[in-house]
């Protein structure tokens, strides 16, 4: 009997931007991606959550003051 292990490839991509520069973070777990997106937004960054297929899922507006990462 062949057992398949769950895929560990990233399923959620965060595009994090301060308006002049952007970076990406990838996650396999939607909950962790959502918590991270909220944390980046709370730190003053604009965040877009994108699926592995490139579909826009949701956005997070910056809140609070900006800090260096």
PyMOL Python script that loads the backbone (N, CA, C, O; Angstrom):
from pymol import cmd

cmd.read_pdbstr("""\
ATOM      1  N   UNK A   1       0.839  -1.170   0.000  1.00  0.00           N
ATOM      2  CA  UNK A   1       0.000   0.000   0.000  1.00  0.00           C
ATOM      3  C   UNK A   1       0.892   1.244   0.000  1.00  0.00           C
ATOM      4  O   UNK A   1       1.832   1.344   0.789  1.00  0.00           O
ATOM      5  N   UNK A   2       0.594   2.164  -0.871  1.00  0.00           N
ATOM      6  CA  UNK A   2       1.341   3.410  -0.993  1.00  0.00           C
ATOM      7  C   UNK A   2       0.630   4.516  -0.228  1.00  0.00           C
ATOM      8  O   UNK A   2      -0.545   4.789  -0.474  1.00  0.00           O
ATOM      9  N   UNK A   3       1.338   5.155   0.699  1.00  0.00           N
ATOM     10  CA  UNK A   3       0.754   6.288   1.426  1.00  0.00           C
ATOM     11  C   UNK A   3       1.380   7.570   0.907  1.00  0.00           C
ATOM     12  O   UNK A   3       2.598   7.674   0.762  1.00  0.00           O
ATOM     13  N   UNK A   4       0.538   8.529   0.634  1.00  0.00           N
ATOM     14  CA  UNK A   4       1.022   9.825   0.158  1.00  0.00           C
ATOM     15  C   UNK A   4       1.167  10.772   1.337  1.00  0.00           C
ATOM     16  O   UNK A   4       0.270  10.890   2.173  1.00  0.00           O
ATOM     17  N   UNK A   5       2.289  11.431   1.390  1.00  0.00           N
ATOM     18  CA  UNK A   5       2.495  12.448   2.414  1.00  0.00           C
ATOM     19  C   UNK A   5       1.879  13.754   1.933  1.00  0.00           C
ATOM     20  O   UNK A   5       1.850  14.021   0.732  1.00  0.00           O
ATOM     21  N   UNK A   6       1.387  14.566   2.859  1.00  0.00           N
ATOM     22  CA  UNK A   6       0.831  15.854   2.441  1.00  0.00           C
ATOM     23  C   UNK A   6       1.896  16.713   1.768  1.00  0.00           C
ATOM     24  O   UNK A   6       3.076  16.649   2.114  1.00  0.00           O
ATOM     25  N   UNK A   7       1.470  17.500   0.821  1.00  0.00           N
ATOM     26  CA  UNK A   7       2.386  18.370   0.098  1.00  0.00           C
ATOM     27  C   UNK A   7       2.962  19.433   1.032  1.00  0.00           C
ATOM     28  O   UNK A   7       2.237  20.010   1.842  1.00  0.00           O
ATOM     29  N   UNK A   8       4.244  19.686   0.921  1.00  0.00           N
ATOM     30  CA  UNK A   8       4.870  20.739   1.710  1.00  0.00           C
ATOM     31  C   UNK A   8       5.191  21.952   0.851  1.00  0.00           C
ATOM     32  O   UNK A   8       5.875  22.870   1.303  1.00  0.00           O
ATOM     33  N   UNK A   9       4.702  21.962  -0.382  1.00  0.00           N
ATOM     34  CA  UNK A   9       4.959  23.119  -1.228  1.00  0.00           C
ATOM     35  C   UNK A   9       4.097  24.290  -0.748  1.00  0.00           C
ATOM     36  O   UNK A   9       2.983  24.085  -0.265  1.00  0.00           O
ATOM     37  N   UNK A  10       4.608  25.503  -0.879  1.00  0.00           N
ATOM     38  CA  UNK A  10       3.857  26.664  -0.408  1.00  0.00           C
ATOM     39  C   UNK A  10       2.520  26.801  -1.131  1.00  0.00           C
ATOM     40  O   UNK A  10       2.436  26.633  -2.348  1.00  0.00           O
ATOM     41  N   UNK A  11       1.497  27.104  -0.374  1.00  0.00           N
ATOM     42  CA  UNK A  11       0.171  27.280  -0.968  1.00  0.00           C
ATOM     43  C   UNK A  11      -0.298  28.728  -0.883  1.00  0.00           C
ATOM     44  O   UNK A  11      -1.211  29.125  -1.606  1.00  0.00           O
ATOM     45  N   UNK A  12       0.321  29.523  -0.003  1.00  0.00           N
ATOM     46  CA  UNK A  12      -0.057  30.928   0.180  1.00  0.00           C
ATOM     47  C   UNK A  12       1.206  31.779   0.073  1.00  0.00           C
ATOM     48  O   UNK A  12       2.243  31.455   0.652  1.00  0.00           O
ATOM     49  N   UNK A  13       1.097  32.863  -0.670  1.00  0.00           N
ATOM     50  CA  UNK A  13       2.210  33.797  -0.817  1.00  0.00           C
ATOM     51  C   UNK A  13       1.771  35.149  -0.283  1.00  0.00           C
ATOM     52  O   UNK A  13       0.682  35.619  -0.613  1.00  0.00           O
ATOM     53  N   UNK A  14       2.603  35.783   0.537  1.00  0.00           N
ATOM     54  CA  UNK A  14       2.357  37.145   0.999  1.00  0.00           C
ATOM     55  C   UNK A  14       3.265  38.087   0.234  1.00  0.00           C
ATOM     56  O   UNK A  14       4.474  37.867   0.147  1.00  0.00           O
ATOM     57  N   UNK A  15       2.679  39.133  -0.319  1.00  0.00           N
ATOM     58  CA  UNK A  15       3.466  40.193  -0.965  1.00  0.00           C
ATOM     59  C   UNK A  15       3.416  41.375  -0.013  1.00  0.00           C
ATOM     60  O   UNK A  15       2.362  41.981   0.180  1.00  0.00           O
ATOM     61  N   UNK A  16       4.553  41.699   0.578  1.00  0.00           N
ATOM     62  CA  UNK A  16       4.644  42.707   1.631  1.00  0.00           C
ATOM     63  C   UNK A  16       5.361  43.922   1.058  1.00  0.00           C
ATOM     64  O   UNK A  16       6.450  43.804   0.497  1.00  0.00           O
ATOM     65  N   UNK A  17       4.734  45.101   1.206  1.00  0.00           N
ATOM     66  CA  UNK A  17       5.299  46.300   0.586  1.00  0.00           C
ATOM     67  C   UNK A  17       5.229  47.495   1.535  1.00  0.00           C
ATOM     68  O   UNK A  17       4.302  47.629   2.334  1.00  0.00           O
ATOM     69  N   UNK A  18       6.238  48.357   1.419  1.00  0.00           N
ATOM     70  CA  UNK A  18       6.208  49.627   2.152  1.00  0.00           C
ATOM     71  C   UNK A  18       5.966  50.795   1.198  1.00  0.00           C
ATOM     72  O   UNK A  18       6.042  51.954   1.604  1.00  0.00           O
ATOM     73  N   UNK A  19       5.679  50.499  -0.046  1.00  0.00           N
ATOM     74  CA  UNK A  19       5.419  51.524  -1.051  1.00  0.00           C
ATOM     75  C   UNK A  19       6.598  51.758  -1.987  1.00  0.00           C
ATOM     76  O   UNK A  19       6.411  52.243  -3.103  1.00  0.00           O
ATOM     77  N   UNK A  20       7.800  51.424  -1.554  1.00  0.00           N
ATOM     78  CA  UNK A  20       8.971  51.592  -2.407  1.00  0.00           C
ATOM     79  C   UNK A  20       9.678  50.274  -2.674  1.00  0.00           C
ATOM     80  O   UNK A  20      10.401  50.144  -3.662  1.00  0.00           O
ATOM     81  N   UNK A  21       9.477  49.311  -1.814  1.00  0.00           N
ATOM     82  CA  UNK A  21      10.146  48.023  -1.904  1.00  0.00           C
ATOM     83  C   UNK A  21       9.142  46.943  -1.524  1.00  0.00           C
ATOM     84  O   UNK A  21       8.283  47.171  -0.672  1.00  0.00           O
ATOM     85  N   UNK A  22       9.240  45.759  -2.150  1.00  0.00           N
ATOM     86  CA  UNK A  22       8.373  44.663  -1.722  1.00  0.00           C
ATOM     87  C   UNK A  22       9.164  43.372  -1.583  1.00  0.00           C
ATOM     88  O   UNK A  22      10.209  43.187  -2.208  1.00  0.00           O
ATOM     89  N   UNK A  23       8.643  42.493  -0.754  1.00  0.00           N
ATOM     90  CA  UNK A  23       9.254  41.181  -0.558  1.00  0.00           C
ATOM     91  C   UNK A  23       8.141  40.147  -0.490  1.00  0.00           C
ATOM     92  O   UNK A  23       6.971  40.495  -0.334  1.00  0.00           O
ATOM     93  N   UNK A  24       8.504  38.893  -0.605  1.00  0.00           N
ATOM     94  CA  UNK A  24       7.536  37.796  -0.564  1.00  0.00           C
ATOM     95  C   UNK A  24       7.869  36.843   0.575  1.00  0.00           C
ATOM     96  O   UNK A  24       9.035  36.614   0.895  1.00  0.00           O
ATOM     97  N   UNK A  25       6.830  36.298   1.173  1.00  0.00           N
ATOM     98  CA  UNK A  25       6.946  35.218   2.155  1.00  0.00           C
ATOM     99  C   UNK A  25       5.959  34.148   1.736  1.00  0.00           C
ATOM    100  O   UNK A  25       4.844  34.461   1.319  1.00  0.00           O
ATOM    101  N   UNK A  26       6.355  32.891   1.841  1.00  0.00           N
ATOM    102  CA  UNK A  26       5.455  31.803   1.452  1.00  0.00           C
ATOM    103  C   UNK A  26       5.142  30.922   2.653  1.00  0.00           C
ATOM    104  O   UNK A  26       5.972  30.742   3.544  1.00  0.00           O
ATOM    105  N   UNK A  27       3.930  30.377   2.661  1.00  0.00           N
ATOM    106  CA  UNK A  27       3.434  29.568   3.763  1.00  0.00           C
ATOM    107  C   UNK A  27       2.666  28.369   3.231  1.00  0.00           C
ATOM    108  O   UNK A  27       2.066  28.429   2.158  1.00  0.00           O
ATOM    109  N   UNK A  28       2.692  27.281   3.991  1.00  0.00           N
ATOM    110  CA  UNK A  28       1.899  26.096   3.666  1.00  0.00           C
ATOM    111  C   UNK A  28       0.568  26.100   4.418  1.00  0.00           C
ATOM    112  O   UNK A  28      -0.382  25.426   4.019  1.00  0.00           O
ATOM    113  N   UNK A  29       0.510  26.862   5.503  1.00  0.00           N
ATOM    114  CA  UNK A  29      -0.657  26.883   6.375  1.00  0.00           C
ATOM    115  C   UNK A  29      -1.376  28.229   6.250  1.00  0.00           C
ATOM    116  O   UNK A  29      -0.768  29.280   6.455  1.00  0.00           O
ATOM    117  N   UNK A  30      -2.669  28.199   5.914  1.00  0.00           N
ATOM    118  CA  UNK A  30      -3.432  29.429   5.717  1.00  0.00           C
ATOM    119  C   UNK A  30      -3.502  30.250   7.000  1.00  0.00           C
ATOM    120  O   UNK A  30      -3.374  31.474   6.960  1.00  0.00           O
ATOM    121  N   UNK A  31      -3.704  29.588   8.138  1.00  0.00           N
ATOM    122  CA  UNK A  31      -3.801  30.295   9.409  1.00  0.00           C
ATOM    123  C   UNK A  31      -2.527  31.048   9.745  1.00  0.00           C
ATOM    124  O   UNK A  31      -2.578  32.200  10.177  1.00  0.00           O
ATOM    125  N   UNK A  32      -1.399  30.413   9.552  1.00  0.00           N
ATOM    126  CA  UNK A  32      -0.113  31.065   9.814  1.00  0.00           C
ATOM    127  C   UNK A  32       0.109  32.225   8.854  1.00  0.00           C
ATOM    128  O   UNK A  32       0.617  33.272   9.255  1.00  0.00           O
ATOM    129  N   UNK A  33      -0.264  32.050   7.599  1.00  0.00           N
ATOM    130  CA  UNK A  33      -0.121  33.129   6.617  1.00  0.00           C
ATOM    131  C   UNK A  33      -0.980  34.324   7.014  1.00  0.00           C
ATOM    132  O   UNK A  33      -0.544  35.470   6.902  1.00  0.00           O
ATOM    133  N   UNK A  34      -2.190  34.060   7.472  1.00  0.00           N
ATOM    134  CA  UNK A  34      -3.104  35.124   7.875  1.00  0.00           C
ATOM    135  C   UNK A  34      -2.573  35.875   9.101  1.00  0.00           C
ATOM    136  O   UNK A  34      -2.618  37.104   9.144  1.00  0.00           O
ATOM    137  N   UNK A  35      -2.075  35.144  10.087  1.00  0.00           N
ATOM    138  CA  UNK A  35      -1.507  35.787  11.278  1.00  0.00           C
ATOM    139  C   UNK A  35      -0.286  36.630  10.916  1.00  0.00           C
ATOM    140  O   UNK A  35      -0.108  37.727  11.446  1.00  0.00           O
ATOM    141  N   UNK A  36       0.538  36.130  10.030  1.00  0.00           N
ATOM    142  CA  UNK A  36       1.725  36.881   9.599  1.00  0.00           C
ATOM    143  C   UNK A  36       1.327  38.139   8.835  1.00  0.00           C
ATOM    144  O   UNK A  36       1.917  39.202   9.030  1.00  0.00           O
ATOM    145  N   UNK A  37       0.330  38.016   7.969  1.00  0.00           N
ATOM    146  CA  UNK A  37      -0.140  39.177   7.209  1.00  0.00           C
ATOM    147  C   UNK A  37      -0.661  40.255   8.152  1.00  0.00           C
ATOM    148  O   UNK A  37      -0.374  41.437   7.961  1.00  0.00           O
ATOM    149  N   UNK A  38      -1.420  39.858   9.164  1.00  0.00           N
ATOM    150  CA  UNK A  38      -1.942  40.817  10.138  1.00  0.00           C
ATOM    151  C   UNK A  38      -0.802  41.478  10.913  1.00  0.00           C
ATOM    152  O   UNK A  38      -0.857  42.676  11.192  1.00  0.00           O
ATOM    153  N   UNK A  39       0.219  40.715  11.259  1.00  0.00           N
ATOM    154  CA  UNK A  39       1.361  41.268  11.990  1.00  0.00           C
ATOM    155  C   UNK A  39       2.128  42.275  11.131  1.00  0.00           C
ATOM    156  O   UNK A  39       2.517  43.333  11.626  1.00  0.00           O
ATOM    157  N   UNK A  40       2.350  41.961   9.851  1.00  0.00           N
ATOM    158  CA  UNK A  40       3.031  42.904   8.968  1.00  0.00           C
ATOM    159  C   UNK A  40       2.196  44.171   8.785  1.00  0.00           C
ATOM    160  O   UNK A  40       2.744  45.273   8.766  1.00  0.00           O
ATOM    161  N   UNK A  41       0.883  44.026   8.650  1.00  0.00           N
ATOM    162  CA  UNK A  41       0.013  45.194   8.506  1.00  0.00           C
ATOM    163  C   UNK A  41       0.048  46.047   9.774  1.00  0.00           C
ATOM    164  O   UNK A  41       0.059  47.275   9.697  1.00  0.00           O
ATOM    165  N   UNK A  42       0.064  45.401  10.933  1.00  0.00           N
ATOM    166  CA  UNK A  42       0.137  46.135  12.191  1.00  0.00           C
ATOM    167  C   UNK A  42       1.449  46.906  12.314  1.00  0.00           C
ATOM    168  O   UNK A  42       1.513  47.930  12.995  1.00  0.00           O
ATOM    169  N   UNK A  43       2.494  46.409  11.653  1.00  0.00           N
ATOM    170  CA  UNK A  43       3.794  47.078  11.667  1.00  0.00           C
ATOM    171  C   UNK A  43       3.881  48.193  10.625  1.00  0.00           C
ATOM    172  O   UNK A  43       4.905  48.869  10.528  1.00  0.00           O
ATOM    173  N   UNK A  44       2.812  48.392   9.842  1.00  0.00           N
ATOM    174  CA  UNK A  44       2.776  49.495   8.885  1.00  0.00           C
ATOM    175  C   UNK A  44       3.003  49.128   7.443  1.00  0.00           C
ATOM    176  O   UNK A  44       3.247  50.010   6.620  1.00  0.00           O
ATOM    177  N   UNK A  45       2.933  47.844   7.103  1.00  0.00           N
ATOM    178  CA  UNK A  45       3.152  47.406   5.730  1.00  0.00           C
ATOM    179  C   UNK A  45       1.840  47.069   5.038  1.00  0.00           C
ATOM    180  O   UNK A  45       0.870  46.677   5.687  1.00  0.00           O
ATOM    181  N   UNK A  46       1.814  47.222   3.732  1.00  0.00           N
ATOM    182  CA  UNK A  46       0.685  46.817   2.908  1.00  0.00           C
ATOM    183  C   UNK A  46       0.925  45.371   2.493  1.00  0.00           C
ATOM    184  O   UNK A  46       2.002  45.049   1.990  1.00  0.00           O
ATOM    185  N   UNK A  47      -0.062  44.490   2.695  1.00  0.00           N
ATOM    186  CA  UNK A  47       0.133  43.059   2.447  1.00  0.00           C
ATOM    187  C   UNK A  47      -0.966  42.531   1.542  1.00  0.00           C
ATOM    188  O   UNK A  47      -2.146  42.806   1.758  1.00  0.00           O
ATOM    189  N   UNK A  48      -0.571  41.768   0.523  1.00  0.00           N
ATOM    190  CA  UNK A  48      -1.516  41.058  -0.336  1.00  0.00           C
ATOM    191  C   UNK A  48      -1.296  39.563  -0.140  1.00  0.00           C
ATOM    192  O   UNK A  48      -0.162  39.084  -0.166  1.00  0.00           O
ATOM    193  N   UNK A  49      -2.386  38.832   0.056  1.00  0.00           N
ATOM    194  CA  UNK A  49      -2.314  37.377   0.194  1.00  0.00           C
ATOM    195  C   UNK A  49      -2.716  36.776  -1.148  1.00  0.00           C
ATOM    196  O   UNK A  49      -3.788  37.076  -1.674  1.00  0.00           O
ATOM    197  N   UNK A  50      -1.849  35.924  -1.697  1.00  0.00           N
ATOM    198  CA  UNK A  50      -2.026  35.374  -3.038  1.00  0.00           C
ATOM    199  C   UNK A  50      -1.912  33.852  -2.963  1.00  0.00           C
ATOM    200  O   UNK A  50      -1.071  33.322  -2.236  1.00  0.00           O
ATOM    201  N   UNK A  51      -2.764  33.150  -3.719  1.00  0.00           N
ATOM    202  CA  UNK A  51      -2.690  31.683  -3.739  1.00  0.00           C
ATOM    203  C   UNK A  51      -1.514  31.233  -4.594  1.00  0.00           C
ATOM    204  O   UNK A  51      -0.917  32.030  -5.318  1.00  0.00           O
ATOM    205  N   UNK A  52      -1.189  29.955  -4.502  1.00  0.00           N
ATOM    206  CA  UNK A  52      -0.071  29.404  -5.282  1.00  0.00           C
ATOM    207  C   UNK A  52      -0.325  29.501  -6.778  1.00  0.00           C
ATOM    208  O   UNK A  52       0.620  29.491  -7.567  1.00  0.00           O
ATOM    209  N   UNK A  53      -1.593  29.594  -7.178  1.00  0.00           N
ATOM    210  CA  UNK A  53      -1.922  29.715  -8.598  1.00  0.00           C
ATOM    211  C   UNK A  53      -1.922  31.160  -9.076  1.00  0.00           C
ATOM    212  O   UNK A  53      -2.156  31.430 -10.254  1.00  0.00           O
ATOM    213  N   UNK A  54      -1.655  32.104  -8.148  1.00  0.00           N
ATOM    214  CA  UNK A  54      -1.585  33.505  -8.530  1.00  0.00           C
ATOM    215  C   UNK A  54      -2.857  34.289  -8.307  1.00  0.00           C
ATOM    216  O   UNK A  54      -2.920  35.465  -8.665  1.00  0.00           O
ATOM    217  N   UNK A  55      -3.861  33.683  -7.734  1.00  0.00           N
ATOM    218  CA  UNK A  55      -5.137  34.373  -7.500  1.00  0.00           C
ATOM    219  C   UNK A  55      -5.060  35.214  -6.229  1.00  0.00           C
ATOM    220  O   UNK A  55      -4.636  34.735  -5.177  1.00  0.00           O
ATOM    221  N   UNK A  56      -5.476  36.474  -6.344  1.00  0.00           N
ATOM    222  CA  UNK A  56      -5.515  37.371  -5.194  1.00  0.00           C
ATOM    223  C   UNK A  56      -6.580  36.879  -4.220  1.00  0.00           C
ATOM    224  O   UNK A  56      -7.725  36.655  -4.614  1.00  0.00           O
ATOM    225  N   UNK A  57      -6.210  36.708  -2.947  1.00  0.00           N
ATOM    226  CA  UNK A  57      -7.163  36.219  -1.952  1.00  0.00           C
ATOM    227  C   UNK A  57      -7.699  37.341  -1.069  1.00  0.00           C
ATOM    228  O   UNK A  57      -8.912  37.488  -0.919  1.00  0.00           O
ATOM    229  N   UNK A  58      -6.802  38.131  -0.485  1.00  0.00           N
ATOM    230  CA  UNK A  58      -7.240  39.257   0.338  1.00  0.00           C
ATOM    231  C   UNK A  58      -6.080  40.209   0.575  1.00  0.00           C
ATOM    232  O   UNK A  58      -4.916  39.863   0.377  1.00  0.00           O
ATOM    233  N   UNK A  59      -6.424  41.409   1.002  1.00  0.00           N
ATOM    234  CA  UNK A  59      -5.408  42.410   1.273  1.00  0.00           C
ATOM    235  C   UNK A  59      -5.502  42.922   2.694  1.00  0.00           C
ATOM    236  O   UNK A  59      -6.566  42.880   3.311  1.00  0.00           O
ATOM    237  N   UNK A  60      -4.398  43.401   3.205  1.00  0.00           N
ATOM    238  CA  UNK A  60      -4.319  43.958   4.550  1.00  0.00           C
ATOM    239  C   UNK A  60      -3.714  45.347   4.449  1.00  0.00           C
ATOM    240  O   UNK A  60      -2.614  45.514   3.922  1.00  0.00           O
ATOM    241  N   UNK A  61      -4.430  46.343   4.951  1.00  0.00           N
ATOM    242  CA  UNK A  61      -3.959  47.724   4.920  1.00  0.00           C
ATOM    243  C   UNK A  61      -3.025  47.980   6.096  1.00  0.00           C
ATOM    244  O   UNK A  61      -3.181  47.378   7.158  1.00  0.00           O
ATOM    245  N   UNK A  62      -2.053  48.873   5.907  1.00  0.00           N
ATOM    246  CA  UNK A  62      -1.123  49.184   6.993  1.00  0.00           C
ATOM    247  C   UNK A  62      -1.844  49.835   8.177  1.00  0.00           C
ATOM    248  O   UNK A  62      -2.729  50.672   8.004  1.00  0.00           O
ATOM    249  N   UNK A  63      -1.443  49.430   9.367  1.00  0.00           N
ATOM    250  CA  UNK A  63      -1.942  50.033  10.606  1.00  0.00           C
ATOM    251  C   UNK A  63      -0.728  50.327  11.477  1.00  0.00           C
ATOM    252  O   UNK A  63       0.226  49.551  11.496  1.00  0.00           O
ATOM    253  N   UNK A  64      -0.758  51.413  12.179  1.00  0.00           N
ATOM    254  CA  UNK A  64       0.336  51.720  13.094  1.00  0.00           C
ATOM    255  C   UNK A  64       1.532  52.331  12.380  1.00  0.00           C
ATOM    256  O   UNK A  64       1.455  52.705  11.210  1.00  0.00           O
ATOM    257  N   UNK A  65       2.616  52.422  13.097  1.00  0.00           N
ATOM    258  CA  UNK A  65       3.824  53.040  12.538  1.00  0.00           C
ATOM    259  C   UNK A  65       4.680  51.998  11.833  1.00  0.00           C
ATOM    260  O   UNK A  65       4.614  50.808  12.142  1.00  0.00           O
ATOM    261  N   UNK A  66       5.468  52.452  10.900  1.00  0.00           N
ATOM    262  CA  UNK A  66       6.345  51.561  10.144  1.00  0.00           C
ATOM    263  C   UNK A  66       7.615  51.284  10.925  1.00  0.00           C
ATOM    264  O   UNK A  66       8.163  52.168  11.584  1.00  0.00           O
ATOM    265  N   UNK A  67       8.072  50.053  10.844  1.00  0.00           N
ATOM    266  CA  UNK A  67       9.335  49.674  11.468  1.00  0.00           C
ATOM    267  C   UNK A  67      10.164  48.919  10.439  1.00  0.00           C
ATOM    268  O   UNK A  67       9.617  48.364   9.486  1.00  0.00           O
ATOM    269  N   UNK A  68      11.445  48.896  10.620  1.00  0.00           N
ATOM    270  CA  UNK A  68      12.327  48.162   9.702  1.00  0.00           C
ATOM    271  C   UNK A  68      12.237  46.672  10.004  1.00  0.00           C
ATOM    272  O   UNK A  68      12.125  46.269  11.162  1.00  0.00           O
ATOM    273  N   UNK A  69      12.289  45.854   8.947  1.00  0.00           N
ATOM    274  CA  UNK A  69      12.245  44.409   9.104  1.00  0.00           C
ATOM    275  C   UNK A  69      13.597  43.841   8.743  1.00  0.00           C
ATOM    276  O   UNK A  69      13.793  42.628   8.803  1.00  0.00           O
TER     277      UNK A  69
END
""", "prot")
cmd.dss("prot")
cmd.show_as("cartoon", "prot")
cmd.util.cbc("prot")
cmd.orient("prot")
